[in-house]
Amino acid sequence: MSDRSLPLRVMVSRHSAFYSPLIAGIAAGHFADEGFAPTYAVVPAGKAVSQYIASGEVDIAQSAVSASWTALERGAKPPMVHFAQINRRDGFFLAARSAAGPFRWEQLRSGAFVYVHGGQPQAMLAYALHLAGVELSELQGVDRGSTQDMLSAFRAGEGSWFHEQAPYPQQLEHEGVARVVASIGEAIGPVAFSSVAAARSWVLGPSAVPFMRAYRKARRWVQEAPPAEIAACEASFFPGIDRSALVAAIQAYQRLGTWGGDVAIEREAYDKALDVFTHSRLITRAHAYEQVAISPPDA
């Protein structure tokens, strides 16, 4: 790595294989090839990546267009703009402790449901359930906070159903604790779920175009490369996760087309996200695309 390498401080809102375009950009050297020295961090509990973008402590954030709606609902200007799509599907899966035969959404009415509470994950889950004729309020939800606490609770026998991003449901399946039975992303279809965001000044600066060259390569690679090859590259980011579970996670995301299509944030997918948040009454109005998203800086 050159002494003249540019810092690239990456922070993610959640850590999972769902964000492989960014993880592989680091692990497979795509960012380094463009002269960057990347670092990777997960946002501390109780904080938001937008705070770190606003303070200048982070260059690039894994976020979601919906994160900017929070500021707009307050009448404030979001501190970041979303300029590239990471995922065009929800990345959460449902796992059942014991499942015989085909999964039916109404089965969730029986037994406790350990799911990610709050914000976009819960809004997307509620929307998928609604499409299937089930309301989240009908279910026996269990809130155990962090992913690790959720996993510990489920392994200890709490709950009949589990909801998280990959590779965590796949890891439970590997351990023989549960079986993955459904995909929220498949139920909802294309939606603006996760995006790359930065301060507008960074997007207009000299680092943005080389970043996009590297990011496009990384995103294409994780969609098209053999899952075992991607898992081997990313394994150090997932200690405690069996390699076979990580492979299964990447296979599932490739099959869904999670990282497919262009990197530009699609307006139809943006509008679908508005529908999801309107359904959960998390926004009071449809916020304009132009207030939140812009074209990739190399477009």
C-alpha positions in Angstrom: 0.0 0.0 0.0 1.4 3.4 -1.0 2.4 6.0 1.6 0.2 8.3 -0.5 -2.9 6.2 0.0 -6.1 8.2 0.8 -8.0 7.4 4.0 -11.4 5.9 3.4 -13.3 5.7 6.7 -16.3 3.4 6.3 -19.0 3.0 9.0 -22.0 0.7 8.7 -25.3 0.9 10.6 -25.4 -2.9 10.9 -22.8 -5.7 10.3 -23.8 -8.6 8.1 -23.1 -10.3 4.8 -25.8 -8.1 3.4 -23.2 -5.4 3.1 -20.8 -7.5 1.2 -20.3 -4.8 -1.5 -18.5 -2.6 1.1 -16.9 -5.5 3.0 -15.5 -7.0 -0.2 -14.4 -3.6 -1.4 -12.1 -3.7 1.6 -11.3 -7.4 1.9 -10.7 -8.1 -1.8 -8.6 -5.0 -2.3 -10.9 -3.1 -4.7 -10.6 0.2 -2.7 -6.9 -0.3 -2.3 -6.5 -0.7 -6.0 -7.9 2.9 -6.4 -5.4 4.3 -3.9 -7.5 4.1 -0.7 -6.5 2.9 2.7 -10.0 1.8 4.0 -11.1 1.3 7.6 -14.3 -0.4 8.7 -16.4 0.3 11.8 -19.9 -0.5 13.1 -21.8 2.4 14.5 -21.8 2.4 18.3 -25.1 1.5 20.0 -27.4 4.4 20.4 -25.7 6.5 17.7 -26.4 7.1 14.0 -24.0 7.1 11.1 -25.4 10.5 10.1 -23.8 12.0 13.3 -20.4 10.7 12.2 -20.9 12.0 8.7 -21.9 15.4 10.0 -18.9 15.6 12.4 -16.5 14.6 9.6 -15.3 11.5 11.5 -16.5 9.2 8.7 -16.2 9.5 4.9 -18.6 6.8 3.7 -21.6 5.3 5.6 -23.9 2.4 5.0 -27.2 3.9 5.6 -30.7 4.0 4.0 -32.7 6.7 2.3 -35.2 6.4 5.2 -32.5 7.6 7.6 -32.7 11.0 6.0 -36.5 11.1 6.4 -36.0 11.4 10.1 -34.3 14.8 9.7 -36.9 15.9 7.1 -39.7 15.0 9.4 -38.2 17.5 11.9 -37.9 20.1 9.2 -34.1 19.8 9.2 -31.7 19.3 6.3 -30.2 15.8 6.3 -26.4 15.9 6.8 -25.7 13.4 4.1 -26.8 12.4 0.6 -27.4 8.9 -0.7 -25.6 8.4 -4.0 -25.4 4.6 -4.6 -27.5 1.6 -3.9 -26.1 -1.3 -1.8 -29.1 -3.5 -1.6 -32.2 -3.4 -3.7 -34.0 -5.9 -1.4 -34.6 -6.3 2.3 -31.9 -8.6 3.6 -33.7 -10.2 6.6 -34.7 -13.8 6.8 -37.1 -15.8 9.0 -35.9 -19.0 10.7 -38.2 -21.5 12.5 -37.1 -23.5 15.5 -39.0 -26.5 14.2 -40.6 -26.4 10.7 -42.2 -29.3 9.0 -43.6 -28.8 5.5 -44.0 -25.6 3.6 -43.9 -22.3 5.5 -47.1 -20.3 5.8 -47.0 -16.8 7.2 -50.0 -17.4 9.4 -47.8 -19.9 11.4 -46.1 -16.9 13.0 -49.3 -16.4 15.1 -48.2 -19.4 17.1 -45.2 -19.1 19.3 -42.9 -16.3 20.4 -41.1 -14.3 17.7 -37.6 -12.9 18.3 -37.3 -10.1 15.8 -35.3 -6.9 15.2 -37.4 -4.1 16.8 -37.6 -0.5 15.6 -36.9 1.5 12.6 -36.5 0.1 9.1 -36.2 -3.6 10.0 -39.5 -3.6 11.9 -41.2 -1.4 9.2 -40.2 -3.8 6.4 -41.2 -6.9 8.5 -44.6 -5.3 9.2 -45.1 -4.5 5.6 -44.2 -8.1 4.4 -46.5 -9.6 7.0 -49.3 -7.2 5.9 -48.9 -8.3 2.3 -49.3 -11.9 3.5 -52.4 -11.2 5.5 -50.8 -11.1 8.9 -50.4 -8.1 11.2 -47.3 -7.7 13.4 -49.5 -6.5 16.3 -51.1 -10.0 16.3 -47.8 -11.7 17.0 -46.0 -12.5 20.3 -42.9 -10.4 19.7 -39.8 -10.7 21.8 -37.2 -7.8 21.9 -33.7 -8.9 22.9 -31.8 -5.9 21.6 -28.5 -6.6 19.8 -28.0 -9.4 17.3 -25.7 -11.3 19.7 -28.3 -11.1 22.5 -31.0 -12.3 20.1 -28.8 -15.2 19.1 -28.1 -16.1 22.7 -31.8 -16.0 23.7 -32.8 -18.2 20.8 -30.0 -20.7 21.4 -31.2 -20.8 25.0 -34.6 -21.9 23.9 -36.5 -18.6 23.8 -38.9 -18.1 20.8 -40.2 -20.2 18.0 -39.2 -17.8 15.3 -36.1 -15.7 14.6 -35.7 -12.6 12.3 -32.3 -11.2 11.3 -30.0 -10.5 8.4 -27.7 -13.2 7.1 -25.5 -14.9 8.1 -27.1 -15.2 11.5 -30.2 -17.3 10.6 -28.0 -19.4 8.5 -25.6 -19.9 11.4 -28.5 -21.1 13.6 -29.4 -23.5 10.8 -25.9 -24.8 10.7 -26.0 -25.4 14.4 -29.2 -27.4 14.0 -31.2 -24.8 16.1 -33.5 -23.5 13.4 -34.3 -23.7 9.7 -34.5 -20.7 7.4 -38.0 -20.6 6.0 -38.6 -17.2 4.4 -37.1 -14.1 3.0 -38.5 -10.6 3.7 -36.8 -9.4 0.6 -38.6 -12.0 -1.6 -41.9 -11.1 0.0 -41.6 -7.3 -0.6 -39.7 -7.2 -3.9 -37.3 -4.4 -5.0 -37.1 -1.6 -2.5 -34.5 1.1 -1.6 -33.2 -0.7 1.5 -29.5 0.2 2.0 -27.4 2.8 0.3 -24.0 4.4 0.4 -24.1 7.9 1.9 -21.7 10.8 2.5 -21.6 14.5 3.0 -22.4 16.4 -0.2 -19.0 18.0 -0.1 -17.3 14.5 -0.1 -19.5 13.4 -3.1 -18.4 16.5 -5.0 -14.8 16.1 -4.0 -11.9 14.3 -5.7 -12.3 10.9 -3.9 -15.8 10.2 -5.1 -15.1 9.1 -8.7 -12.3 6.6 -7.8 -14.5 5.4 -5.0 -17.2 4.7 -7.5 -14.9 2.8 -9.8 -13.9 0.5 -6.9 -17.4 0.2 -5.6 -18.9 -0.8 -8.9 -16.3 -3.5 -9.2 -16.9 -4.8 -5.7 -20.7 -4.8 -6.0 -20.5 -6.7 -9.4 -18.0 -9.2 -7.9 -20.2 -10.1 -4.9 -23.2 -10.6 -7.2 -21.3 -12.8 -9.8 -18.4 -14.5 -8.1 -18.7 -18.0 -6.6 -20.1 -17.7 -3.1 -17.3 -19.9 -1.6 -14.8 -17.5 -3.0 -16.5 -14.4 -1.5 -17.0 -16.2 1.8 -13.3 -17.0 2.0 -12.4 -13.4 1.3 -14.8 -12.0 3.9 -14.3 -14.7 6.6 -12.2 -12.5 8.9 -15.1 -10.1 9.2 -17.3 -12.8 10.6 -15.5 -14.6 13.5 -17.8 -17.2 15.1 -19.7 -17.8 11.9 -19.1 -21.2 10.2 -17.8 -20.9 6.7 -20.7 -22.9 5.3 -23.2 -20.5 6.9 -21.5 -17.6 5.3 -21.5 -19.3 1.9 -25.3 -20.0 2.3 -25.9 -16.4 3.2 -24.1 -15.1 0.1 -25.8 -17.7 -2.1 -29.2 -16.5 -0.8 -28.4 -12.9 -1.5 -27.2 -13.6 -5.0 -30.3 -15.7 -5.7 -32.5 -12.7 -4.6 -30.6 -10.3 -6.9 -29.8 -8.2 -3.8 -26.8 -6.7 -5.4 -28.0 -6.7 -9.0 -28.9 -3.9 -11.3 -27.3 -0.5 -11.5 -25.8 1.3 -8.5 -28.1 4.3 -8.9 -30.9 4.5 -6.4 -34.0 3.6 -8.4 -37.0 6.0 -8.1 -39.5 3.1 -8.1 -37.5 1.4 -5.2 -37.5 4.7 -3.4 -41.2 5.1 -3.7 -41.7 1.5 -2.4 -39.7 2.4 0.7 -42.0 5.4 1.1 -45.0 3.0 1.0 -43.4 0.8 3.6 -42.8 3.7 6.1 -46.2 5.1 5.4 -47.8 1.8 6.3 -46.1 1.9 9.7 -46.8 5.6 10.2 -43.2 6.4 10.6 -43.4 9.4 8.2 -46.2 12.0 7.7 -45.6 12.8 4.1 -43.8 11.5 0.9 -40.4 13.1 1.0 -39.1 14.0 -2.5 -36.4 11.9 -4.0 -34.3 15.0 -4.8 -34.2 15.9 -1.0 -32.5 12.6 -0.2 -30.7 11.0 -3.2 -28.5 12.0 -6.0 -26.9 10.3 -9.0 -23.6 8.5 -8.5 -20.8 11.0 -8.9 -19.4 9.2 -11.9 -22.7 9.2 -13.8 
